Structure formats: structure tokens, C-alpha cells
Amino acid sequence: MLPFSEACERNKGPILEILTRAMANSSAVLEIGSGTGQHAVHFARHLAHLTWQPTERAENLPWLAARVAAEGPSNLRPPLELDVAHRVWPAVACDVVFSANTLHIMSWPEVEAFFRGIGRVLGPGGRLVVYGPFRRGGAYTSDSNALFDQSLRARDPESGLRDLEAVDRLAAGVGLGLEAHHPMPANNDTLVWRRTG
């Protein structure tokens, strides 16, 4: 039986609304941290003009590959191994990078590596779309996000909700300008950056 995320099922509709606009003129997406693959299958199915490339760390690839093989449309590619901390990423042509619910799982050095990698793979005009919970100005946007952050840090002190402003500074450092900030259900955000140089 394939792993299943209730959160993916709840948020895939609202995220798709944003992606439909943000990726309207795009052709190829690199997804970082595809997890169970539910997002990849759903988004690739509804955004048929895109080639969708899912990725995961090695230990998570088997079940992701199984879902893609079982449920994926023809524009969804077999998943590739990608660890953001590795200097060399798979050679994938893309004009959009998408990632959902990953930055709060990574350590801060991995978040920094994530943005350095984005800087290498996205060309001028390319977009980065990130979904997840963030703090704003060092403050939590809800009590539930504060509790979620506590639970993350109790499990792994290196993880936790990131400040939107700190993440935006990393993006700016690799030539990405914040193009849109969409507040989402359940105290999450979708952030869209565009490569300006």
C-alpha cells in the first residue's frame, strides 16, 4: 500500500489554483522533495502543458517511484534522487522549481543549500514556487503554527518554521525577486519568486 498524506489531499486544490496562474507560460518543472508523490500526480494531471520532474532523497525514492508508475500521467517523469545538500544536482532543464512543505523539515544549512542550488538551475525569468508555513518578522501567524514549530524542534532541533524575511534574503542572494505572496488555508503561504538576473 502506498503512503498517503491527508495534508496533501487537503491542500492540493488551493495550491493548484496558484500554480495554474504562476506556471501558465512555463514548460518544465523540477519538484524538490516530492514526498508521497500525491502533489506530483495531481499537478501534472491538471497542468498537462508541463513536464513535471519529481525528486526525493534516496531513502524515499521507492514509494515515490511506485506512485508515479501506478498513477502518473504521461507528462510526469520517473523520480530522480536529489539531496539539496549535495553540490551536484541532477541535470534537469526547467523553468520552474516547486517545493511544498520542505523548508521547515530541512536544517538551516540545507535551506541555504536549497537556494544555492536554485540559483544554479534556474535561468533568467525562471520561477521558484514554495508552499508551507512561515513566521513573519520572527512571529508566528497562529497558535497552531507555534505548536507545530515546537513539535518539529522537539523531534529535530535543526528543523522548524523559517522566517519569511530570512528566506527572501536567501532568494535575493541568488537573483530571485519575490513576485507574489499568497496566504493559504491552514496558516500556510505560497511564495513565488522570479529570477531577475
C-alpha positions, 0 to 999 in steps of 0.5 A: 500500500502506498503512503498517503498524506491527508495534508496533501489531499487537503491542500492540493486544490488551493495550491493548484489554483496558484500554480495554474496562474504562476506556471501558465507560460512555463514548460518544465518543472523540477519538484524538490522533495516530492514526498508521497508523490500525491502533489506530483500526480495531481499537478501534472494531471491538471497542468498537462502543458508541463513536464513535471520532474519529481525528486526525493532523497534516496531513502524515499525514492521507492514509494515515490517511484511506485506512485508515479508508475501506478498513477502518473500521467504521461507528462510526469517523469520517473523520480530522480534522487536529489539531496539539496545538500549535495553540490551536484544536482541532477541535470534537469532543464526547467523553468520552474522549481516547486517545493511544498512543505520542505523548508521547515523539515530541512536544517538551516544549512540545507535551506541555504543549500536549497537556494544555492542550488536554485540559483544554479538551475534556474535561468533568467525569468525562471520561477521558484514556487514554495508552499508551507508555513512561515513566521513573519518578522520572527512571529508566528501567524497562529497558535497552531503554527507555534505548536507545530514549530515546537513539535518539529524542534522537539523531534529535530532541533535543526528543523522548524518554521523559517522566517519569511524575511530570512528566506527572501534574503536567501532568494535575493542572494541568488537573483530571485525577486519575490513576485507574489505572496499568497496566504493559504488555508491552514496558516500556510503561504505560497511564495513565488519568486522570479529570477531577475538576473 
